Amino acid sequence: MKPFEIVETPIDTQKYADYVLHAGAGAVTIFTGNVREWTHGVRTLYLAYEAYIPMAEKKLAEIGAEMEERWPGVKVAIVHRIGELDISDIAVLIAVSSPHRKAAYEANEYAIERIKEVVPIWKKEIWEDGEEWIGAQKRYPGEGKSSN
Amino acid sequence: MIKVHYFARLRELTGKSEETINQESLTVQQLLDWAEETYPGFGKDMIHVAVNEEYALKDDVIQSGDVCAFIPPVSGG
């Protein structure tokens, strides 16, 4: 495994938990983003994710570096799955260890927010009566912010 | 020659995942204008461009040999 990667097969949570755990870690937080069946009353059959893989892995690693800078002592692994995912499948997993719990919680939440802003991954929702690519990006990167 | 990648909605709109543009150099804005003209409905105002896997600004210059990607609104997670 790579600590920051895009995969096409089911995500094995334990592998990433083991990667971030070390003798100096007093806390490990694992976040998984899973495929949800119902969104605002509309039933999803499955999701299809695609990524610009080399850039996505690079951006995930950059997010990891940002976390290490903001919360010294954290160790991070982030994996996102692409392809067709069924209800309840893990789409994204963020594992963070830190000496104390507060940083592990905070850094983990920071990671998912950043992923949704800058990592070139796209989700298509497939419903019983249609499908649509989802996207919420608004700001042009670089405008008013230099870090992305 | 400039290589461009299309993803998600743009891959479906253009019917291709990549192509090569026969240009020596152009700005990101010019590339977006070209795409909008070539593929009606492209939606250039909402699309970012990555040059060699890094987000570029609209007045950045793309050179022959660069690899570009149109990045529609992302929705990972």
gemmi code that builds the backbone of each chain (N, CA, C; Angstrom):
import gemmi

chains = {
    "A": [
        ("MET", (0.829, -1.207, 0.000), (0.000, 0.000, 0.000), (0.858, 1.249, 0.000)),
        ("LYS", (0.279, 2.319, -0.533), (0.897, 3.645, -0.431), (0.068, 4.429, 0.582)),
        ("PRO", (0.695, 5.338, 1.351), (-0.076, 6.084, 2.354), (-1.116, 7.031, 1.751)),
        ("PHE", (-0.926, 7.440, 0.499), (-1.895, 8.314, -0.156), (-2.189, 7.704, -1.515)),
        ("GLU", (-3.349, 7.061, -1.628), (-3.560, 6.321, -2.866), (-5.013, 6.273, -3.314)),
        ("ILE", (-5.154, 6.030, -4.628), (-6.435, 5.774, -5.261), (-6.437, 4.281, -5.590)),
        ("VAL", (-7.523, 3.592, -5.204), (-7.585, 2.147, -5.455), (-8.881, 1.806, -6.197)),
        ("GLU", (-8.888, 0.648, -6.816), (-10.069, 0.210, -7.566), (-10.728, -1.011, -6.930)),
        ("THR", (-10.229, -1.401, -5.761), (-10.763, -2.578, -5.074), (-11.216, -2.175, -3.671)),
        ("PRO", (-12.021, -3.022, -2.998), (-12.523, -2.664, -1.654), (-11.402, -2.272, -0.696)),
        ("ILE", (-11.713, -1.296, 0.159), (-10.724, -0.745, 1.090), (-10.684, -1.586, 2.364)),
        ("ASP", (-9.493, -2.026, 2.718), (-9.269, -2.809, 3.939), (-8.863, -1.843, 5.062)),
        ("THR", (-9.809, -1.544, 5.943), (-9.593, -0.545, 7.000), (-8.363, -0.851, 7.856)),
        ("GLN", (-8.217, -2.100, 8.242), (-7.148, -2.461, 9.180), (-5.754, -2.124, 8.642)),
        ("LYS", (-5.598, -2.275, 7.346), (-4.294, -2.019, 6.723), (-3.832, -0.582, 6.976)),
        ("TYR", (-4.774, 0.364, 6.888), (-4.419, 1.782, 7.050), (-4.293, 2.145, 8.533)),
        ("ALA", (-5.108, 1.503, 9.377), (-4.988, 1.713, 10.823), (-3.612, 1.239, 11.291)),
        ("ASP", (-3.210, 0.078, 10.795), (-1.900, -0.461, 11.174), (-0.769, 0.452, 10.701)),
        ("TYR", (-0.945, 1.031, 9.521), (0.112, 1.880, 8.966), (0.380, 3.102, 9.844)),
        ("VAL", (-0.695, 3.733, 10.371), (-0.475, 4.972, 11.141), (-0.117, 4.706, 12.604)),
        ("LEU", (-0.376, 3.493, 13.084), (-0.096, 3.194, 14.498), (1.397, 3.012, 14.738)),
        ("HIS", (1.886, 3.622, 15.814), (3.287, 3.438, 16.220), (3.360, 3.678, 17.722)),
        ("ALA", (4.509, 3.432, 18.293), (4.629, 3.446, 19.761), (4.330, 4.811, 20.377)),
        ("GLY", (4.530, 5.874, 19.593), (4.296, 7.215, 20.135), (2.854, 7.686, 19.989)),
        ("ALA", (2.019, 6.870, 19.360), (0.632, 7.271, 19.111), (-0.256, 6.865, 20.271)),
        ("GLY", (-0.965, 7.859, 20.839), (-1.913, 7.545, 21.896), (-3.340, 7.527, 21.390)),
        ("ALA", (-3.536, 7.919, 20.141), (-4.883, 7.967, 19.575), (-4.821, 7.699, 18.076)),
        ("VAL", (-5.810, 6.961, 17.603), (-5.958, 6.759, 16.153), (-7.419, 7.036, 15.809)),
        ("THR", (-7.652, 7.928, 14.848), (-9.017, 8.125, 14.357), (-9.097, 7.599, 12.930)),
        ("ILE", (-10.184, 6.869, 12.671), (-10.442, 6.352, 11.326), (-11.769, 6.948, 10.880)),
        ("PHE", (-11.760, 7.659, 9.767), (-13.013, 8.125, 9.170), (-13.244, 7.324, 7.901)),
        ("THR", (-14.476, 6.819, 7.719), (-14.806, 6.243, 6.423), (-16.019, 6.967, 5.867)),
        ("GLY", (-15.945, 7.305, 4.601), (-17.085, 7.857, 3.883), (-17.704, 6.704, 3.106)),
        ("ASN", (-18.995, 6.455, 3.334), (-19.647, 5.277, 2.756), (-20.772, 5.671, 1.808)),
        ("VAL", (-21.094, 4.782, 0.913), (-22.148, 5.056, -0.061), (-23.506, 5.009, 0.643)),
        ("ARG", (-24.254, 6.123, 0.535), (-25.546, 6.267, 1.206), (-26.674, 5.977, 0.214)),
        ("GLU", (-27.662, 5.242, 0.698), (-28.755, 4.866, -0.210), (-29.706, 6.026, -0.509)),
        ("TRP", (-30.083, 6.791, 0.536), (-31.090, 7.838, 0.345), (-30.481, 9.212, 0.535)),
        ("THR", (-30.647, 10.105, -0.429), (-30.195, 11.482, -0.326), (-31.358, 12.390, -0.676)),
        ("HIS", (-31.828, 13.159, 0.321), (-32.963, 14.076, 0.113), (-34.130, 13.355, -0.571)),
        ("GLY", (-34.422, 12.150, -0.091), (-35.584, 11.435, -0.594), (-35.391, 10.723, -1.917)),
        ("VAL", (-34.195, 10.799, -2.481), (-33.938, 10.111, -3.745), (-33.084, 8.878, -3.468)),
        ("ARG", (-33.480, 7.759, -4.035), (-32.774, 6.511, -3.766), (-31.636, 6.291, -4.768)),
        ("THR", (-30.430, 6.132, -4.237), (-29.268, 5.838, -5.066), (-29.147, 4.328, -5.237)),
        ("LEU", (-28.923, 3.881, -6.474), (-28.701, 2.452, -6.729), (-27.237, 2.101, -6.488)),
        ("TYR", (-26.360, 2.920, -7.055), (-24.920, 2.769, -6.810), (-24.228, 4.053, -7.236)),
        ("LEU", (-22.940, 4.174, -6.906), (-22.165, 5.344, -7.293), (-21.032, 4.907, -8.213)),
        ("ALA", (-20.654, 5.815, -9.105), (-19.477, 5.576, -9.946), (-18.505, 6.728, -9.714)),
        ("TYR", (-17.306, 6.394, -9.245), (-16.277, 7.416, -9.021), (-15.213, 7.319, -10.099)),
        ("GLU", (-14.694, 8.487, -10.496), (-13.506, 8.471, -11.342), (-12.533, 9.523, -10.853)),
        ("ALA", (-11.256, 9.369, -11.189), (-10.217, 10.271, -10.683), (-9.170, 10.520, -11.752)),
        ("TYR", (-8.533, 11.660, -11.626), (-7.292, 11.920, -12.377), (-6.206, 11.382, -11.451)),
        ("ILE", (-5.911, 10.100, -11.600), (-5.187, 9.361, -10.559), (-3.852, 9.980, -10.133)),
        ("PRO", (-2.934, 10.289, -11.054), (-1.645, 10.805, -10.567), (-1.783, 12.119, -9.808)),
        ("MET", (-2.660, 13.004, -10.310), (-2.840, 14.287, -9.621), (-3.591, 14.101, -8.307)),
        ("ALA", (-4.549, 13.196, -8.291), (-5.318, 12.955, -7.065), (-4.397, 12.431, -5.954)),
        ("GLU", (-3.507, 11.503, -6.294), (-2.595, 10.968, -5.273), (-1.638, 12.047, -4.784)),
        ("LYS", (-1.230, 12.912, -5.710), (-0.351, 14.025, -5.338), (-1.080, 14.986, -4.387)),
        ("LYS", (-2.329, 15.286, -4.684), (-3.105, 16.209, -3.835), (-3.386, 15.587, -2.456)),
        ("LEU", (-3.643, 14.289, -2.423), (-3.843, 13.619, -1.128), (-2.575, 13.733, -0.280)),
        ("ALA", (-1.425, 13.548, -0.913), (-0.149, 13.657, -0.183), (0.069, 15.089, 0.303)),
        ("GLU", (-0.340, 16.064, -0.495), (-0.211, 17.469, -0.079), (-1.084, 17.748, 1.147)),
        ("ILE", (-2.290, 17.172, 1.148), (-3.178, 17.337, 2.306), (-2.520, 16.714, 3.546)),
        ("GLY", (-1.903, 15.560, 3.369), (-1.186, 14.918, 4.471), (-0.079, 15.814, 5.012)),
        ("ALA", (0.642, 16.474, 4.106), (1.723, 17.374, 4.524), (1.164, 18.591, 5.261)),
        ("GLU", (0.019, 19.100, 4.787), (-0.628, 20.230, 5.488), (-1.011, 19.823, 6.912)),
        ("MET", (-1.510, 18.591, 7.059), (-1.923, 18.109, 8.382), (-0.722, 17.979, 9.316)),
        ("GLU", (0.393, 17.469, 8.791), (1.586, 17.314, 9.625), (2.129, 18.661, 10.073)),
        ("GLU", (1.936, 19.669, 9.219), (2.406, 21.001, 9.571), (1.511, 21.630, 10.646)),
        ("ARG", (0.182, 21.463, 10.487), (-0.763, 22.066, 11.440), (-0.815, 21.328, 12.766)),
        ("TRP", (-0.675, 20.007, 12.715), (-0.780, 19.189, 13.940), (0.495, 18.338, 14.037)),
        ("PRO", (1.564, 18.927, 14.514), (2.837, 18.185, 14.564), (2.685, 16.871, 15.323)),
        ("GLY", (3.282, 15.825, 14.767), (3.220, 14.521, 15.428), (2.164, 13.589, 14.861)),
        ("VAL", (1.270, 14.117, 13.957), (0.288, 13.199, 13.373), (0.933, 12.360, 12.278)),
        ("LYS", (0.416, 11.159, 12.096), (0.806, 10.313, 10.970), (-0.480, 9.962, 10.221)),
        ("VAL", (-0.437, 10.090, 8.905), (-1.665, 10.084, 8.111), (-1.620, 9.080, 6.964)),
        ("ALA", (-2.750, 8.453, 6.684), (-2.938, 7.676, 5.453), (-4.325, 8.024, 4.905)),
        ("ILE", (-4.413, 8.238, 3.603), (-5.708, 8.533, 2.976), (-5.840, 7.676, 1.719)),
        ("VAL", (-6.982, 7.002, 1.594), (-7.215, 6.182, 0.401), (-8.616, 6.483, -0.114)),
        ("HIS", (-8.751, 6.604, -1.429), (-10.061, 6.805, -2.053), (-10.243, 5.735, -3.114)),
        ("ARG", (-11.420, 5.135, -3.109), (-11.714, 4.097, -4.098), (-12.446, 4.697, -5.290)),
        ("ILE", (-12.181, 4.179, -6.484), (-12.909, 4.604, -7.682), (-13.543, 3.384, -8.345)),
        ("GLY", (-14.355, 3.643, -9.365), (-15.100, 2.574, -10.020), (-16.522, 2.566, -9.498)),
        ("GLU", (-17.213, 1.448, -9.679), (-18.608, 1.352, -9.225), (-18.671, 0.845, -7.795)),
        ("LEU", (-19.350, 1.600, -6.935), (-19.464, 1.247, -5.520), (-20.925, 1.044, -5.143)),
        ("ASP", (-21.174, 0.000, -4.358), (-22.528, -0.319, -3.902), (-22.840, 0.374, -2.573)),
        ("ILE", (-24.110, 0.357, -2.210), (-24.544, 0.946, -0.940), (-23.696, 0.375, 0.208)),
        ("SER", (-23.243, 1.269, 1.066), (-22.428, 0.961, 2.259), (-20.951, 0.703, 1.976)),
        ("ASP", (-20.560, 0.582, 0.734), (-19.123, 0.436, 0.439), (-18.368, 1.663, 0.946)),
        ("ILE", (-17.112, 1.475, 1.318), (-16.257, 2.592, 1.729), (-15.703, 3.267, 0.475)),
        ("ALA", (-15.996, 4.572, 0.339), (-15.460, 5.333, -0.792), (-14.130, 5.969, -0.427)),
        ("VAL", (-14.053, 6.461, 0.809), (-12.823, 7.127, 1.244), (-12.537, 6.737, 2.683)),
        ("LEU", (-11.255, 6.605, 3.001), (-10.834, 6.305, 4.379), (-9.674, 7.216, 4.739)),
        ("ILE", (-9.790, 7.830, 5.919), (-8.721, 8.689, 6.435), (-8.306, 8.130, 7.787)),
        ("ALA", (-7.042, 7.776, 7.926), (-6.507, 7.271, 9.188), (-5.484, 8.273, 9.707)),
        ("VAL", (-5.655, 8.676, 10.966), (-4.735, 9.640, 11.577), (-4.349, 9.144, 12.962)),
        ("SER", (-3.056, 9.118, 13.224), (-2.623, 8.854, 14.598), (-1.936, 10.095, 15.128)),
        ("SER", (-2.006, 10.274, 16.460), (-1.313, 11.398, 17.090), (-1.029, 11.021, 18.540)),
        ("PRO", (-0.117, 11.752, 19.157), (0.188, 11.440, 20.555), (-1.053, 11.560, 21.438)),
        ("HIS", (-1.914, 12.568, 21.176), (-3.123, 12.793, 21.986), (-4.350, 12.910, 21.081)),
        ("ARG", (-5.550, 12.633, 21.635), (-6.733, 12.448, 20.798), (-7.210, 13.680, 20.041)),
        ("LYS", (-7.062, 14.876, 20.640), (-7.635, 16.077, 20.034), (-7.111, 16.299, 18.615)),
        ("ALA", (-5.818, 16.186, 18.459), (-5.227, 16.393, 17.130), (-5.700, 15.334, 16.141)),
        ("ALA", (-5.884, 14.109, 16.623), (-6.311, 13.034, 15.721), (-7.721, 13.295, 15.186)),
        ("TYR", (-8.603, 13.816, 16.056), (-9.957, 14.169, 15.607), (-9.931, 15.365, 14.649)),
        ("GLU", (-9.252, 16.416, 15.072), (-9.268, 17.656, 14.290), (-8.626, 17.466, 12.920)),
        ("ALA", (-7.477, 16.823, 12.897), (-6.766, 16.640, 11.634), (-7.590, 15.768, 10.685)),
        ("ASN", (-8.276, 14.787, 11.238), (-9.074, 13.895, 10.402), (-10.202, 14.667, 9.706)),
        ("GLU", (-10.883, 15.532, 10.462), (-11.968, 16.313, 9.860), (-11.439, 17.284, 8.804)),
        ("TYR", (-10.298, 17.873, 9.103), (-9.660, 18.780, 8.130), (-9.429, 18.064, 6.802)),
        ("ALA", (-8.982, 16.819, 6.884), (-8.649, 16.062, 5.667), (-9.859, 15.881, 4.761)),
        ("ILE", (-11.005, 15.522, 5.307), (-12.153, 15.269, 4.437), (-12.650, 16.568, 3.810)),
        ("GLU", (-12.569, 17.679, 4.559), (-12.983, 18.960, 3.976), (-12.080, 19.341, 2.809)),
        ("ARG", (-10.780, 19.133, 2.976), (-9.823, 19.468, 1.906), (-9.991, 18.551, 0.693)),
        ("ILE", (-10.260, 17.280, 0.952), (-10.472, 16.342, -0.157), (-11.620, 16.843, -1.032)),
        ("LYS", (-12.685, 17.291, -0.390), (-13.865, 17.746, -1.136), (-13.608, 19.037, -1.903)),
        ("GLU", (-12.550, 19.768, -1.518), (-12.236, 21.026, -2.208), (-11.280, 20.856, -3.376)),
        ("VAL", (-10.240, 20.059, -3.208), (-9.129, 20.140, -4.164), (-8.744, 18.852, -4.885)),
        ("VAL", (-9.216, 17.711, -4.440), (-8.713, 16.472, -5.051), (-9.566, 16.112, -6.279)),
        ("PRO", (-8.913, 15.922, -7.443), (-9.678, 15.656, -8.674), (-10.267, 14.243, -8.714)),
        ("ILE", (-11.394, 14.125, -8.017), (-12.189, 12.892, -7.980), (-13.637, 13.311, -8.223)),
        ("TRP", (-14.350, 12.505, -9.009), (-15.738, 12.855, -9.341), (-16.655, 11.684, -9.044)),
        ("LYS", (-17.864, 12.047, -8.584), (-18.861, 11.049, -8.202), (-20.085, 11.191, -9.097)),
        ("LYS", (-20.539, 10.076, -9.611), (-21.792, 10.073, -10.361), (-22.797, 9.249, -9.578)),
        ("GLU", (-23.972, 9.847, -9.339), (-25.042, 9.118, -8.666), (-25.915, 8.465, -9.724)),
        ("ILE", (-26.201, 7.190, -9.542), (-27.075, 6.471, -10.464), (-28.341, 6.106, -9.693)),
        ("TRP", (-29.474, 6.640, -10.177), (-30.765, 6.417, -9.525), (-31.594, 5.459, -10.360)),
        ("GLU", (-32.783, 5.166, -9.867), (-33.669, 4.281, -10.625), (-34.089, 4.913, -11.954)),
        ("ASP", (-34.184, 6.259, -11.971), (-34.704, 6.920, -13.170), (-33.730, 7.926, -13.779)),
        ("GLY", (-32.438, 7.765, -13.522), (-31.494, 8.698, -14.126), (-30.145, 8.658, -13.441)),
        ("GLU", (-29.287, 9.598, -13.829), (-27.954, 9.669, -13.252), (-27.421, 11.082, -13.414)),
        ("GLU", (-26.448, 11.447, -12.557), (-25.879, 12.782, -12.646), (-24.503, 12.834, -11.992)),
        ("TRP", (-23.585, 13.578, -12.647), (-22.293, 13.865, -12.023), (-22.509, 14.939, -10.980)),
        ("ILE", (-21.963, 14.727, -9.794), (-22.134, 15.649, -8.685), (-20.896, 16.537, -8.589)),
        ("GLY", (-21.104, 17.803, -8.230), (-19.952, 18.692, -8.068), (-20.337, 19.967, -7.365)),
        ("ALA", (-19.482, 20.415, -6.458), (-19.826, 21.580, -5.651), (-18.755, 22.664, -5.672)),
        ("GLN", (-17.726, 22.465, -6.482), (-16.604, 23.396, -6.509), (-17.065, 24.758, -7.028)),
        ("LYS", (-16.647, 25.817, -6.348), (-17.092, 27.144, -6.768), (-15.925, 28.062, -7.108)),
        ("ARG", (-14.962, 28.104, -6.240), (-13.865, 29.060, -6.385), (-12.794, 28.504, -7.335)),
        ("TYR", (-12.233, 29.378, -8.138), (-11.143, 28.957, -9.011), (-9.879, 28.853, -8.176)),
        ("PRO", (-9.208, 27.672, -8.124), (-8.030, 27.538, -7.264), (-6.984, 28.600, -7.593)),
        ("GLY", (-6.420, 29.173, -6.564), (-5.394, 30.178, -6.782), (-5.937, 31.584, -6.640)),
        ("GLU", (-7.244, 31.741, -6.758), (-7.841, 33.064, -6.604), (-8.113, 33.320, -5.133)),
        ("GLY", (-7.326, 34.218, -4.556), (-7.518, 34.567, -3.162), (-6.916, 33.573, -2.195)),
        ("LYS", (-6.217, 32.576, -2.721), (-5.578, 31.588, -1.861), (-4.437, 30.979, -2.654)),
        ("SER", (-3.274, 30.853, -2.002), (-2.120, 30.392, -2.757), (-1.812, 28.922, -2.541)),
        ("SER", (-2.429, 28.310, -1.536), (-2.003, 26.965, -1.157), (-2.564, 25.857, -2.040)),
        ("ASN", (-3.549, 26.166, -2.867), (-4.075, 25.091, -3.705), (-4.120, 25.526, -5.152)),
    ],
    "B": [
        ("MET", (2.363, 20.720, -29.684), (1.353, 19.718, -29.336), (1.072, 19.756, -27.837)),
        ("ILE", (-0.188, 19.921, -27.513), (-0.598, 19.968, -26.106), (-1.612, 18.859, -25.870)),
        ("LYS", (-1.346, 18.046, -24.838), (-2.258, 16.944, -24.541), (-3.278, 17.393, -23.502)),
        ("VAL", (-4.538, 17.056, -23.731), (-5.572, 17.415, -22.748), (-6.373, 16.177, -22.337)),
        ("HIS", (-6.718, 16.127, -21.057), (-7.540, 15.036, -20.507), (-8.937, 15.557, -20.185)),
        ("TYR", (-9.923, 14.692, -20.376), (-11.308, 15.016, -19.993), (-11.792, 13.990, -18.970)),
        ("PHE", (-12.515, 14.481, -17.977), (-13.029, 13.576, -16.948), (-14.522, 13.810, -16.726)),
        ("ALA", (-15.155, 12.792, -16.160), (-16.532, 12.879, -15.660), (-17.476, 13.440, -16.736)),
        ("ARG", (-18.222, 14.503, -16.407), (-19.199, 15.048, -17.353), (-18.532, 15.453, -18.668)),
        ("LEU", (-17.305, 15.965, -18.578), (-16.627, 16.434, -19.791), (-16.206, 15.265, -20.677)),
        ("ARG", (-15.859, 14.129, -20.072), (-15.519, 12.938, -20.852), (-16.754, 12.461, -21.615)),
        ("GLU", (-17.903, 12.523, -20.960), (-19.137, 12.090, -21.626), (-19.566, 13.086, -22.697)),
        ("LEU", (-19.384, 14.387, -22.408), (-19.771, 15.428, -23.371), (-18.930, 15.353, -24.648)),
        ("THR", (-17.620, 15.209, -24.478), (-16.719, 15.212, -25.641), (-16.644, 13.846, -26.304)),
        ("GLY", (-17.020, 12.798, -25.568), (-16.932, 11.449, -26.106), (-15.503, 10.930, -26.160)),
        ("LYS", (-14.609, 11.568, -25.423), (-13.212, 11.109, -25.401), (-12.578, 11.406, -24.049)),
        ("SER", (-11.569, 10.630, -23.688), (-10.913, 10.876, -22.409), (-9.645, 11.708, -22.579)),
        ("GLU", (-9.138, 11.793, -23.804), (-7.981, 12.669, -24.051), (-7.857, 12.961, -25.529)),
        ("GLU", (-7.137, 14.026, -25.833), (-6.811, 14.330, -27.228), (-5.601, 15.247, -27.257)),
        ("THR", (-5.028, 15.414, -28.444), (-3.857, 16.267, -28.604), (-4.235, 17.476, -29.444)),
        ("ILE", (-3.853, 18.646, -28.975), (-4.154, 19.889, -29.686), (-2.875, 20.376, -30.365)),
        ("ASN", (-3.020, 20.704, -31.620), (-1.840, 21.101, -32.400), (-1.549, 22.591, -32.234)),
        ("GLN", (-0.999, 22.943, -31.077), (-0.686, 24.337, -30.756), (0.682, 24.384, -30.082)),
        ("GLU", (1.409, 25.468, -30.308), (2.720, 25.622, -29.675), (2.584, 26.199, -28.261)),
        ("SER", (1.700, 27.173, -28.121), (1.483, 27.739, -26.799), (0.157, 28.487, -26.763)),
        ("LEU", (-0.486, 28.477, -25.621), (-1.706, 29.260, -25.419), (-1.946, 29.404, -23.922)),
        ("THR", (-2.740, 30.382, -23.573), (-3.014, 30.583, -22.148), (-4.124, 29.633, -21.722)),
        ("VAL", (-4.248, 29.477, -20.412), (-5.318, 28.643, -19.865), (-6.674, 29.172, -20.332)),
        ("GLN", (-6.820, 30.509, -20.320), (-8.084, 31.107, -20.766), (-8.366, 30.755, -22.232)),
        ("GLN", (-7.318, 30.813, -23.060), (-7.496, 30.476, -24.483), (-7.877, 29.000, -24.658)),
        ("LEU", (-7.301, 28.146, -23.825), (-7.641, 26.725, -23.894), (-9.113, 26.513, -23.519)),
        ("LEU", (-9.564, 27.221, -22.486), (-10.962, 27.110, -22.066), (-11.894, 27.649, -23.168)),
        ("ASP", (-11.493, 28.742, -23.791), (-12.293, 29.323, -24.876), (-12.384, 28.340, -26.045)),
        ("TRP", (-11.248, 27.723, -26.366), (-11.212, 26.727, -27.453), (-12.168, 25.569, -27.147)),
        ("ALA", (-12.120, 25.115, -25.896), (-12.967, 23.968, -25.511), (-14.451, 24.323, -25.607)),
        ("GLU", (-14.786, 25.532, -25.157), (-16.191, 25.953, -25.183), (-16.692, 26.039, -26.628)),
        ("GLU", (-15.823, 26.538, -27.498), (-16.192, 26.685, -28.910), (-16.309, 25.323, -29.589)),
        ("THR", (-15.392, 24.419, -29.233), (-15.360, 23.094, -29.864), (-16.471, 22.188, -29.339)),
        ("TYR", (-16.759, 22.314, -28.051), (-17.754, 21.446, -27.423), (-18.824, 22.294, -26.741)),
        ("PRO", (-19.858, 22.669, -27.482), (-20.912, 23.493, -26.877), (-21.457, 22.859, -25.595)),
        ("GLY", (-21.624, 23.695, -24.581), (-22.113, 23.184, -23.308), (-20.983, 22.793, -22.367)),
        ("PHE", (-19.742, 23.077, -22.763), (-18.575, 22.714, -21.958), (-18.671, 23.326, -20.555)),
        ("GLY", (-19.112, 24.579, -20.491), (-19.288, 25.207, -19.166), (-17.990, 25.719, -18.578)),
        ("LYS", (-17.221, 26.446, -19.396), (-15.850, 26.829, -19.014), (-15.766, 27.655, -17.729)),
        ("ASP", (-16.832, 28.363, -17.386), (-16.770, 29.218, -16.194), (-16.651, 28.420, -14.902)),
        ("MET", (-17.045, 27.155, -14.950), (-17.005, 26.316, -13.746), (-15.836, 25.330, -13.770)),
        ("ILE", (-14.989, 25.436, -14.797), (-13.967, 24.396, -14.968), (-12.568, 24.935, -14.695)),
        ("HIS", (-11.821, 24.182, -13.954), (-10.430, 24.525, -13.685), (-9.545, 23.765, -14.650)),
        ("VAL", (-8.334, 24.265, -14.840), (-7.383, 23.568, -15.702), (-6.158, 23.219, -14.873)),
        ("ALA", (-5.738, 21.976, -14.986), (-4.474, 21.568, -14.373), (-3.440, 21.451, -15.484)),
        ("VAL", (-2.267, 22.001, -15.237), (-1.164, 21.877, -16.181), (-0.077, 21.068, -15.490)),
        ("ASN", (0.286, 19.958, -16.085), (1.270, 19.048, -15.490), (0.914, 18.718, -14.034)),
        ("GLU", (-0.365, 18.397, -13.844), (-0.895, 17.923, -12.557), (-0.893, 18.968, -11.455)),
        ("GLU", (-0.919, 20.244, -11.828), (-1.039, 21.300, -10.819), (-2.047, 22.322, -11.312)),
        ("TYR", (-2.922, 22.811, -10.402), (-3.919, 23.808, -10.803), (-3.227, 25.042, -11.369)),
        ("ALA", (-3.730, 25.534, -12.495), (-3.145, 26.698, -13.156), (-4.112, 27.868, -13.085)),
        ("LEU", (-3.552, 29.075, -13.202), (-4.369, 30.285, -13.249), (-4.731, 30.572, -14.701)),
        ("LYS", (-5.755, 31.409, -14.892), (-6.262, 31.605, -16.252), (-5.282, 32.306, -17.183)),
        ("ASP", (-4.345, 33.075, -16.619), (-3.367, 33.736, -17.511), (-2.045, 32.978, -17.577)),
        ("ASP", (-1.959, 31.804, -16.976), (-0.754, 30.979, -17.124), (-0.640, 30.515, -18.578)),
        ("VAL", (0.602, 30.356, -19.026), (0.846, 29.966, -20.416), (1.174, 28.472, -20.496)),
        ("ILE", (0.464, 27.799, -21.381), (0.688, 26.373, -21.619), (1.615, 26.244, -22.824)),
        ("GLN", (2.630, 25.403, -22.692), (3.608, 25.223, -23.779), (3.444, 23.843, -24.414)),
        ("SER", (3.926, 23.731, -25.630), (3.936, 22.437, -26.300), (4.651, 21.415, -25.415)),
        ("GLY", (4.059, 20.241, -25.290), (4.645, 19.196, -24.439), (3.988, 19.125, -23.072)),
        ("ASP", (3.267, 20.185, -22.686), (2.569, 20.157, -21.400), (1.367, 19.201, -21.464)),
        ("VAL", (1.050, 18.642, -20.314), (-0.132, 17.785, -20.206), (-1.170, 18.537, -19.373)),
        ("CYS", (-2.326, 18.757, -19.976), (-3.379, 19.527, -19.303), (-4.558, 18.626, -18.977)),
        ("ALA", (-5.338, 19.062, -18.001), (-6.577, 18.353, -17.680), (-7.633, 19.376, -17.338)),
        ("PHE", (-8.820, 19.180, -17.896), (-9.957, 20.002, -17.500), (-10.543, 19.377, -16.238)),
        ("ILE", (-10.683, 20.189, -15.195), (-11.148, 19.696, -13.907), (-12.529, 20.300, -13.617)),
        ("PRO", (-13.596, 19.555, -13.909), (-14.925, 20.055, -13.532), (-15.071, 19.995, -12.019)),
        ("PRO", (-16.129, 20.610, -11.470), (-16.301, 20.604, -10.011), (-16.084, 19.219, -9.411)),
        ("VAL", (-15.205, 19.155, -8.406), (-14.841, 17.854, -7.841), (-15.901, 17.403, -6.831)),
        ("SER", (-15.992, 16.108, -6.619), (-17.001, 15.583, -5.683), (-16.532, 14.284, -5.048)),
        ("GLY", (-15.267, 14.282, -4.626), (-14.759, 13.116, -3.910), (-15.295, 13.075, -2.497)),
        ("GLY", (-14.985, 11.993, -1.812), (-15.403, 11.847, -0.418), (-16.646, 10.996, -0.302)),
    ],
}
model = gemmi.Model(1)
for chain_id, residues in chains.items():
    chain = gemmi.Chain(chain_id)
    for i, (resn, *xyz) in enumerate(residues, 1):
        res = gemmi.Residue()
        res.name, res.seqid = resn, gemmi.SeqId(i, " ")
        for name, pos in zip(("N", "CA", "C"), xyz):
            atom = gemmi.Atom()
            atom.name, atom.element = name, gemmi.Element(name[0])
            atom.pos, atom.b_iso = gemmi.Position(*pos), 0.0
            res.add_atom(atom)
        chain.add_residue(res)
    model.add_chain(chain)
structure = gemmi.Structure()
structure.add_model(model)
structure.setup_entities()
